[in-house]
Amino acid sequence: MKKIFILVFTALTLLILILSSPAYSAYGPQAHLTETITASYTTTGLDGASGTPATLARTGYIEVSVPNTDDVLQHIRLNLSSNTETNTNIEKWNGDLTAYRDYALSNPTLQDRTRMYINTTQGNKQPAYTPAYNWAPPINLSMTVINTQAGNDLYSTNNTETSINTMFFNFTIRNDAQAGNKNYAGTNVTVTIRFNKTSSTQSSASIDHTTLQYTAGTATPSSSGGGADNDTILWQGPLDAAQEVYLTFNATCESTTNYMGHTNNLNGETSEVGTRAEYTNNTHVISEITFTQKLARGPVREGVDLMKGTPWRAKTFIRNMANASVATSEHNLTYNITSWRVYNVTGTTGEISSLLDSNDNLNHILGISQQYTIPGFVETTDTKPYIAPYFDWHVLWNDTDPYIYSGTVNITMQLPTLYEIDLIPTKETPDEFTPSVINTKLLSYNVTAMHNGATSSEVESGKIQIYSSIPYTDTTNSGYANLTIGETTYKVYYINASGTYELDTTDPDLSLTITQSTQTSNGSIVLNIYDLSKVDLSGGGELGLNLTPTDRIILSYDIWAYENSTGSGVSGLDDGEWYHFDGNQTLWTQSGTYITVQNSDLRLASQNSLGAWKQLISYDPASPELVNVTISLTVTGTINNIKFADYVPTGITNTTPVTLTFDGSPWSEDIDYNRTNLGTTLTSDGLNVTIWEYTNVTPGGDGWNFTNNNLLLTYLMNISSAGVYVLPVQIAAFDPGVNQGISLTRYGAIRIIVPEKQLPLVINEDEELTLAKTIFIGKPPVFRKSVTIYNPNSRPTKSQFRTEIFKDTISTYVTYYNLYGESLKESPLVDIVDNCMYVYWETTLNPHESRTYEIRVLTPPVIEVDRDVNVLEKLENKHVKLEAEIVLKNFAEEKYSNVRMIVPILSKNIYSIKDSLGSPLDYIGDSGATTIPLPAFDKNSIQAIKITYKESYPTIIITPDRTRYDSGQVSGLEILVINGGEKIEDPYFEAEIYTEQLDMIYADILKLGKSLDPLEKTTLFTKWKIPLNAPTGKYIANVRFREDFATISESSINFYVLGNRSSDRNNITLILLILAGAAIIYILYKRHTKK
């Protein structure tokens, strides 16, 4: 029974221990690998998108997050997969494709991240990389749109054939990677096409869902915002490398329904996006690179526990010093100790020897505030030993999601703006249509086709047709009228704001076809212009222009009246007969879209006639918004009850009062005429206008009765908004001769151009220059800042950019990357204003282009200004112990930190390095040299360091009197030589100076003039003048210590030539030359006057 109890107790105890043991489910740091691709495509004219992005950015970066807001990770290393070099521009570092940083901060907000460094082809310690194009391609978007009638423009509702445009859209979605590379798999690729919402129920285009077709994936039409028509299409599907998907459909666009005016912006505001392609993947990045290994360390404390005895015994320990009091939802750092060693250090030689090794298989978990001590003491020596602990350990990363991947693609394309072609046809004659005229000219007709479309060059019209018919009989078919077109008197005119130009009717780009009427068919005159810009003027030379808004083509021709078919000398016309002078005008856009508008002049045969016209014109180019308005009414014979209505843009007031004159005599309002506001209406162009009616002052608002009179109305109005204004005047009257009413509409048109105000460029600039990389003695430090410039204008903008730099800057570089990832350089200049130095450059930014500049400036280096080397003692194996006191000076006006000095001394040969106060300095050595981190340098400050080291002899130490010079200056070298262990007879030195391209500029042989005893130290000096034309840059001074023809020792150093600073001397020389020239001219003049 006792044995059973013991067994049960033991089992329960083990179970409790197991259950209470920590599982070490680590909530550690996480590594984040993120790639984003963004691009924006714009449309080029009405041919759709070009397929070349206006902006493109492909960026990848690696970050690390700490699981709390207190600790700092150290020595972070993240290895990447083997495909990294082919799929990105990341280069190997330290043997592996590695992201690294010495620390990762615990940020104020949990899960904030620290960006890691990466070595790329653009340089080391880069915060981001660029995925290869074929492994992170953009989703290329392009489109075309055509009008199913013809071309790719719109026509207005005035079009005779149909008032509704049916547009065929063809969208292309393409994976830009070459075949065999990156595939966008699954249904994660989505493309959304959404037309601009022009009202709560209507959009700029109404999609016909029955015409929707696509070559891959699925596409679904829908209506956004509850509208009646479909305005959105969502496409989803995979997109393999080099695959193209075509998405086509029809959509209708109707003026006043889908858009107002003459432009239809399918996209909406520039901040909106008509087409967007998106791809998201949270299991891997786009380029498909991955993390393979991870390493990080955190705060620890290592120590040694010594026990005195014979022999002394020791044990080592390590403690987790990470923060133990983290906030709720935060987690502590946990470590894994993989191995340890205990080393004994020999005090006299510094050599170390391993006393005990854990053999790399420990894997001991070290929780927060826990301490690990090696098992047992290690026996050492009988005297007090120097023990060094060694632990190999690392932080445990998050064990559920140590690696977080995110790949996103966000591509946008602006939909185009479609432009409408419209025209106003008129057919006018100032002549009365009187039956009494026979066998002579009856009517002179002016048939006009006026461009009334959008102001875009896309809808300029170069192809034009005017068709005009001549009736053979009246509307009741009472008999042959015998009207004939004059075949030699026709003319063609082009009219714009600049004037009237007669065209050459014999030009091959223009044709006129006349068909005379017969007793059974109408006659006609047809004008065809095939390319208006190429038509010659009647006076010679090409016109060189097409029709733009308010421009017009006028066909002028005569109609003759002959006696009737009986030949009795009587006209074929009778009073009271109505005749249709029908026709139509057609304009074509540059793309081939056309509009045809019917035009009919129903004319009554009478001895009386009423002629009218309206003109809008601006005479002052400096004030194009001031528009002169003239309306003319001319009566031949007697016309009664004349009244008219003038249309004026709503909200526009007259700059001058209305002036009405009757046969040249002024009329007064309320005495001679009434002017009445009839309210507002919309014209066919969508323009809101106010109607002003002009009538007689007689009760009831009757019209005037005129007999061979003229009425002229004028006023000046101010139109401040740009656009095309076509403003009619409507005239009503009565012809008592034939007892018929008269109705006329005449148009005045003008285009107001208000120059678009150029918006200022948007500039975001770093506040100050920051150090770009470590400063090394003798090399100019590099500082950088970023300037991002955005052009918000819709046209290219040229501007000068400037930013302040250090006053003592010696070189400046301004670079940026274009859309294709190419690094481009500007040509910056510098100037000084108010004791401040600025760098500036000029460039042109494309419409809506964003460009980020990197400005790098080089400042004066910290240089060695003095060196004194003393021999302390002779050592074994041909070595001497030396003490070098080196004086360094910062010549800059800036404070320098992160300064390093590289000395060509092996670290194992160095005994100590101290500053001027005798405090030791750290140093880092490798196989060829030693790097010394130095304290910060204040501006124009001096520091001295003392290096005690051993060196094999003989030794040459070269010190220039400065490390930077100007062209034309005298330069000098101090050459210190410490002889070897043998006496040298008649030694000499060869000194040579080279440019960085190894072009020699100076050479000399320096004879010592005496022998050198063993270990004797001696100093020589040499000077030379740097040529005035010496190129700027790095120079190499090389000195060889020789005996006979044998080289005993050799050494070299670098210095810099910064350029020619002797401008004052050059100015003085120039002044002297000018004075000498003036003196010679004066002497010659005096001699001439004496003669």
PyMOL commands that set and color helices and strands:
alter all, ss='L'
color gray80, all
select helices_A, chain A and resi 2-20+84-87+133-135+224-226+457-459+532-534+907-909+1063-1090
alter helices_A, ss='H'
color red, helices_A
select strands_A, chain A and resi 30-41+55-65+73-80+98-104+113-115+117-120+123-126+139-147+154-155+165-175+184-194+206-214+218-222+232-239+244-253+263-265+275-281+291-297+300-307+313-320+335-345+352-357+364-366+371-373+378-379+386-395+403-413+417-421+423-428+440-451+463-470+483-485+491-496+499-502+510-515+523-529+552-561+578-581+583-588+594-598+601-604+609-617+626-636+638-649+659-662+665-667+674-682+688-695+704-707+710-718+723-735+740-752+762-765+770-771+775-776+782-790+797-805+811-817+823-825+829-833+836-845+850-858+862-875+879-890+899-903+910-915+924-925+930-934+942-952+955-960+964-966+970-978+988-995+1000-1007+1017-1025+1033-1043+1046-1059
alter strands_A, ss='S'
color yellow, strands_A
deselect
rebuild
show_as cartoon
